[in-house]
Amino acid sequence: MALVQDFMSTDVIVLSEDMTLQEATKVLLSNSVSGAPVVDRDNNLTGFVTERDIISKIKENFASSGLPLHLSLFDAVFLYEPTGSDAGKFEAEAKKIGETPVKDVMWKKVITVKSDDNIEVALHYLSKYRINRMPVVDDGKIVGVISRKDVLDSIFKIMQKDEPE
């Protein structure tokens, strides 16, 4: 029987719930991951944050501030050249978003699996909830992360075993 521990990554990137979105974004980007578990000061799982959550926060703040999102979020952030009073407003809004604590954006109800769960349980959750990665938690502590990529990598390695070199 294949278990979650046979597929999970044990080198887990975690975020602190007190980190700012700017700090969290830097961690996600520098580690090439799309999301990460969030922990409190005692290293207990308290949430999960993804690139999508951060982008949603940016879009929400810019839209509510009256700054233009006329073509796309990308245009507003990278192509928009504010003038006059909009210039200060744009920079202030960007700074405000960056200073937002992770705990204000993270998902608080996190789907998890245990390392000794059957891999089919993890696959069911990844598929049913359309998530890319989820924490593996044993005795209340994060011991790994299982992702769709981890499962595909393992399956691909099995497929390659029978191929001639």
C-alpha positions in Angstrom: 0.0 0.0 0.0 1.4 3.4 -1.0 1.5 6.0 1.8 1.6 9.8 1.7 5.2 9.6 3.3 6.3 7.8 0.1 5.4 10.8 -2.0 5.7 13.9 0.2 8.4 16.5 0.4 10.0 16.8 3.8 11.9 20.1 3.0 8.9 22.3 3.9 8.9 26.0 3.3 6.7 27.6 6.0 5.5 31.1 6.6 4.9 32.8 9.9 1.5 34.3 10.5 3.1 37.5 11.6 5.1 37.9 8.3 4.0 40.7 6.0 2.7 39.9 2.5 5.9 41.4 1.1 8.0 39.0 3.2 5.8 36.0 2.3 5.9 36.8 -1.4 9.7 37.0 -1.3 9.8 33.5 0.4 7.4 32.0 -2.1 9.2 33.4 -5.1 12.7 32.6 -3.9 11.7 29.0 -3.2 9.6 28.6 -6.4 6.6 27.4 -4.6 3.0 28.6 -5.2 1.9 28.3 -1.6 3.0 27.4 1.9 1.7 26.4 5.3 1.5 29.2 7.9 2.6 28.6 11.5 2.4 30.4 14.8 5.2 31.1 17.2 5.0 27.6 18.6 5.3 26.1 15.0 1.7 24.9 15.0 -0.2 25.0 11.7 -2.6 27.9 11.7 -3.3 28.4 8.0 -2.1 28.2 4.4 -1.4 31.0 1.9 -1.0 30.8 -1.9 0.0 33.2 -4.7 -3.7 33.3 -5.6 -4.5 34.7 -2.1 -1.9 37.4 -2.3 -2.9 38.4 -5.8 -6.6 38.5 -4.7 -5.6 40.8 -1.9 -3.7 43.1 -4.3 -6.6 43.2 -6.7 -9.2 43.8 -3.9 -7.2 46.7 -2.4 -6.4 48.4 -5.7 -10.1 48.2 -6.8 -11.4 49.5 -3.5 -9.0 52.4 -3.5 -10.3 53.8 -6.8 -7.0 53.2 -8.6 -7.5 52.0 -12.2 -7.7 48.3 -13.0 -8.9 49.1 -16.5 -7.1 46.4 -18.4 -5.7 44.0 -15.9 -4.0 43.8 -12.5 -0.7 43.5 -14.4 -1.3 46.7 -16.2 -2.1 48.5 -13.0 0.9 47.3 -11.1 3.6 47.3 -13.9 2.4 49.6 -16.7 0.4 52.3 -14.9 2.3 55.5 -14.5 0.4 57.5 -12.0 0.5 61.3 -12.2 -0.4 64.0 -9.8 -2.4 62.9 -6.7 -2.7 59.3 -8.1 1.1 58.9 -7.8 1.2 59.1 -4.0 -2.1 57.1 -3.7 -0.6 54.3 -5.8 2.6 54.1 -3.8 0.7 54.3 -0.5 -1.7 51.5 -1.5 1.2 49.2 -2.7 3.0 49.8 0.6 -0.2 49.1 2.6 -0.7 45.8 0.8 2.9 44.8 1.4 2.5 45.5 5.1 -0.6 43.3 5.5 0.0 40.4 7.9 -0.2 36.9 6.4 -2.8 36.0 9.0 -5.2 38.5 7.4 -5.0 36.7 4.1 -4.4 33.0 4.8 -6.9 30.2 4.7 -7.6 29.2 8.3 -9.4 26.0 7.5 -6.6 23.9 6.1 -7.0 20.4 4.6 -4.3 18.1 5.8 -3.3 14.5 5.7 -1.1 12.3 7.9 2.2 10.7 6.7 0.7 7.2 7.2 -2.5 7.9 5.2 -3.0 6.0 2.0 -1.9 8.1 -1.0 -5.4 7.8 -2.4 -6.7 10.0 0.5 -4.2 12.7 -0.5 -5.1 12.4 -4.2 -8.8 12.6 -3.3 -8.3 15.9 -1.4 -6.0 17.4 -4.0 -8.6 16.6 -6.7 -11.8 17.3 -4.9 -10.7 20.7 -3.5 -8.6 21.6 -6.5 -5.5 22.4 -4.5 -1.9 22.1 -5.6 -0.3 21.2 -2.3 -1.3 20.4 1.3 0.5 20.0 4.6 1.2 16.6 6.0 0.7 16.8 9.8 1.5 14.2 12.5 0.8 14.9 16.1 0.0 18.5 15.3 3.3 19.3 13.7 4.1 19.7 10.0 6.3 16.9 8.8 5.9 17.5 5.0 3.9 18.7 2.1 2.3 16.7 -0.6 1.6 18.2 -3.9 0.3 17.2 -7.3 3.8 17.6 -8.6 5.2 15.2 -6.0 2.7 12.5 -7.1 3.3 13.1 -10.8 7.1 13.0 -10.3 6.8 9.6 -8.5 4.5 8.2 -11.2 6.8 9.4 -14.0 9.8 7.7 -12.3 7.9 4.4 -12.2 6.9 4.8 -15.9 10.5 5.3 -16.9 11.8 2.2 -15.1 10.6 -0.1 -17.9 11.9 2.1 -20.8 15.1 1.0 -22.5 17.9 3.5 -22.2 
